[in-house]
Amino acid sequence: MQPKFLLGIMAVLGLLAITAMLKMAATMAAGLLTAGAIIFLLLKLPLKKLLAFDVGLDVLITFALVFMFAGTYSGMVAAALAGCIVSGFLLLAKRVMGYEKPKVTRRGLRWEKA
């Protein structure tokens, strides 16, 4: 009788472990999809001009994600993952594509390559 009891406990623990892994996978998928959506929106904007302000943009996006996903641990993990992915994208894009920084002249504002 005792081995059956232990098998039952092991089966329950196995199901709990599988449930935890599925929840972790769902959290990671939420972070990846969120980062993909933000990167897609960034690509629709004039990215070279935005990359001049990459640090501020990175902080703004990360704080917005933390605010949107606040309330649960898995939401905060998804926000942190998405923030890291977007931060890496901004860093890579700035080094690969270059950026344009604003310069104020007498005739107004113009953008020049940096």
C-alpha positions as CSV (number, residue, x, y, z in Angstrom):
1,M,0.0,0.0,0.0
2,Q,2.8,2.4,0.7
3,P,4.4,2.3,-2.8
4,K,1.0,3.2,-4.3
5,F,0.8,6.2,-2.0
6,L,4.3,7.3,-3.0
7,L,3.4,6.9,-6.7
8,G,0.4,9.1,-6.2
9,I,2.4,11.8,-4.5
10,M,5.0,11.6,-7.3
11,A,2.3,11.9,-9.9
12,V,0.9,15.0,-8.2
13,L,4.4,16.6,-7.9
14,G,5.0,15.8,-11.6
15,L,1.8,17.5,-12.6
16,L,2.7,20.5,-10.5
17,A,6.1,20.7,-12.1
18,I,4.6,20.5,-15.6
19,T,2.1,23.2,-14.7
20,A,4.9,25.5,-13.4
21,M,6.9,24.9,-16.6
22,L,3.9,25.8,-18.8
23,K,3.3,28.9,-16.8
24,M,6.9,29.9,-17.2
25,A,6.7,29.3,-20.9
26,A,3.5,31.4,-21.1
27,T,5.3,34.2,-19.2
28,M,8.3,34.1,-21.6
29,A,6.0,34.1,-24.6
30,A,4.2,37.1,-23.2
31,G,7.5,38.9,-22.8
32,L,8.6,38.0,-26.3
33,L,5.3,39.0,-27.9
34,T,5.3,42.3,-26.0
35,A,8.9,43.1,-27.1
36,G,8.1,42.2,-30.7
37,A,5.1,44.5,-30.7
38,I,7.1,47.4,-29.3
39,I,9.9,46.8,-31.8
40,F,7.4,46.7,-34.6
41,L,5.9,50.0,-33.5
42,L,9.4,51.5,-33.2
43,L,10.2,50.4,-36.8
44,K,7.1,52.4,-38.0
45,L,8.6,55.6,-36.6
46,P,11.6,57.5,-37.8
47,L,14.0,55.2,-36.0
48,K,17.3,57.0,-36.8
49,K,15.9,60.2,-35.1
50,L,14.6,58.3,-32.1
51,L,18.0,56.5,-31.6
52,A,19.5,59.8,-30.6
53,F,17.5,59.5,-27.4
54,D,17.9,55.8,-26.9
55,V,18.6,55.9,-23.2
56,G,15.6,57.9,-22.4
57,L,13.4,55.9,-24.7
58,D,14.7,52.7,-23.1
59,V,13.9,53.9,-19.6
60,L,10.4,55.2,-20.7
61,I,9.5,51.9,-22.4
62,T,10.8,49.8,-19.5
63,F,8.8,51.8,-16.9
64,A,5.7,51.7,-19.0
65,L,6.0,48.0,-19.3
66,V,6.5,47.6,-15.5
67,F,3.5,49.8,-14.9
68,M,1.3,47.9,-17.4
69,F,2.2,44.4,-16.1
70,A,2.3,45.3,-12.4
71,G,0.3,43.2,-10.0
72,T,1.6,39.7,-10.6
73,Y,5.0,38.1,-10.4
74,S,4.7,36.6,-13.9
75,G,3.6,40.0,-15.3
76,M,6.8,41.6,-13.8
77,V,8.9,38.9,-15.3
78,A,7.3,39.4,-18.7
79,A,7.9,43.2,-18.4
80,A,11.5,42.7,-17.4
81,L,12.1,40.3,-20.3
82,A,10.4,42.6,-22.8
83,G,12.4,45.6,-21.5
84,C,15.7,43.7,-21.9
85,I,14.9,42.7,-25.4
86,V,13.8,46.2,-26.4
87,S,17.0,47.6,-24.8
88,G,19.2,45.2,-26.7
89,F,17.3,46.0,-30.0
90,L,17.9,49.8,-29.4
91,L,21.6,49.2,-28.7
92,L,22.1,47.0,-31.7
93,A,20.1,49.3,-34.0
94,K,22.1,52.4,-32.9
95,R,25.4,50.6,-33.7
96,V,24.3,49.1,-37.0
97,M,22.0,51.8,-38.5
98,G,23.6,54.9,-36.9
99,Y,21.5,57.8,-35.8
100,E,20.7,61.4,-36.5
101,K,21.0,64.0,-33.7
102,P,19.1,67.3,-33.7
103,K,21.1,70.5,-34.1
104,V,19.6,73.9,-33.5
105,T,20.7,76.5,-36.0
106,R,19.6,80.1,-36.8
107,R,17.2,78.7,-39.4
108,G,15.6,76.2,-37.0
109,L,16.1,72.6,-36.1
110,R,17.9,70.2,-38.5
111,W,19.0,66.6,-38.1
112,E,22.5,65.6,-38.9
113,K,24.2,62.2,-38.9
114,A,26.3,61.4,-35.8
